[in-house]
Amino acid sequence: MTETSAPEAPDTSASGPDRQVEDGIVRLLPRILKGEPTEPVTSATPLLEGLGLTSGLTLELILELEDELDVQIDVEDIGPDDLASVGALARFLAAHIIDEG
């Protein structure tokens, strides 16, 4: 019997708005990075060390997310911990979406 590796299951640790934002981040990364990430992206993937995002690319990612999700995001309070990983950024962004209604 040969053992085959199953495709990696998507990270489902986030839910609700966090998950929607996280999915948006993952969808936009190839455009922002000008190519596919070299490793699978999960909630725990470090943005700076793991993906090589700079502050400029992170801002570009946030602006693209605003367009894709049709929201306005308050980035005034973003801190280093909020940029630690894909999941941390998704949680920050989901919590700082400005209700335009």
C-alpha positions as CSV (number, residue, x, y, z in Angstrom):
1,M,0.0,0.0,0.0
2,T,1.5,3.3,-1.0
3,E,0.9,6.3,1.1
4,T,-0.1,9.5,-0.8
5,S,-0.1,12.9,0.8
6,A,-3.4,14.6,0.9
7,P,-3.7,18.2,-0.2
8,E,-3.1,20.6,2.7
9,A,-6.4,21.5,4.3
10,P,-7.1,25.3,4.4
11,D,-6.6,26.9,7.7
12,T,-10.1,27.4,9.2
13,S,-9.1,28.9,12.5
14,A,-10.6,32.3,11.6
15,S,-14.3,32.8,11.2
16,G,-16.8,35.5,10.2
17,P,-15.3,38.9,9.2
18,D,-11.8,37.7,10.2
19,R,-12.1,34.8,7.7
20,Q,-13.4,37.1,5.0
21,V,-10.5,39.5,5.4
22,E,-8.0,36.6,5.7
23,D,-9.3,35.1,2.5
24,G,-8.9,38.5,0.8
25,I,-5.3,38.8,2.0
26,V,-4.5,35.4,0.6
27,R,-6.2,36.2,-2.7
28,L,-4.3,39.5,-3.1
29,L,-0.9,38.3,-2.0
30,P,0.2,37.1,-5.5
31,R,-0.6,40.6,-6.9
32,I,1.1,42.4,-4.1
33,L,4.2,40.2,-4.1
34,K,4.3,40.1,-8.0
35,G,4.1,36.3,-7.8
36,E,2.9,33.3,-5.8
37,P,4.2,32.9,-2.3
38,T,6.8,30.2,-2.1
39,E,5.1,28.5,0.9
40,P,1.4,27.8,1.6
41,V,-0.1,30.8,3.4
42,T,-2.0,30.2,6.6
43,S,-3.2,32.3,9.5
44,A,0.2,31.8,11.2
45,T,2.3,32.9,8.2
46,P,4.5,35.9,9.2
47,L,3.9,38.8,6.9
48,L,7.3,40.4,7.1
49,E,9.8,37.5,7.7
50,G,7.7,34.8,6.0
51,L,6.3,36.7,3.0
52,G,8.8,39.5,2.8
53,L,6.2,42.3,2.9
54,T,7.6,45.8,3.5
55,S,5.6,48.6,5.1
56,G,4.9,49.9,1.6
57,L,3.6,46.6,0.3
58,T,1.6,46.1,3.5
59,L,-0.1,49.5,2.9
60,E,-0.7,48.5,-0.7
61,L,-2.3,45.2,0.5
62,I,-4.6,47.1,2.9
63,L,-5.6,49.6,0.1
64,E,-6.4,46.7,-2.2
65,L,-8.4,45.0,0.5
66,E,-10.5,48.1,0.9
67,D,-11.3,48.0,-2.8
68,E,-11.9,44.2,-2.9
69,L,-14.1,44.1,0.2
70,D,-15.7,47.5,-0.5
71,V,-14.9,48.8,3.0
72,Q,-12.9,51.6,4.5
73,I,-10.3,50.5,7.0
74,D,-9.0,52.7,9.9
75,V,-5.2,52.1,10.0
76,E,-4.4,54.8,12.5
77,D,-3.9,52.3,15.3
78,I,-2.0,49.6,13.5
79,G,1.0,48.3,15.5
80,P,3.8,45.9,15.0
81,D,1.8,43.0,16.7
82,D,-0.9,43.6,14.1
83,L,1.6,42.9,11.3
84,A,3.0,39.7,13.0
85,S,1.0,37.3,10.8
86,V,-1.7,37.0,8.2
87,G,-4.2,36.1,11.0
88,A,-3.1,39.1,13.1
89,L,-3.6,41.5,10.2
90,A,-6.9,40.0,9.3
91,R,-8.1,40.3,13.0
92,F,-6.9,43.9,13.1
93,L,-8.5,44.8,9.8
94,A,-11.8,43.1,10.6
95,A,-12.0,45.0,13.9
96,H,-11.2,48.4,12.3
97,I,-13.5,48.3,9.3
98,I,-15.4,51.6,9.4
99,D,-19.1,51.4,9.1
100,E,-20.1,53.8,6.3
101,G,-23.8,53.2,6.8
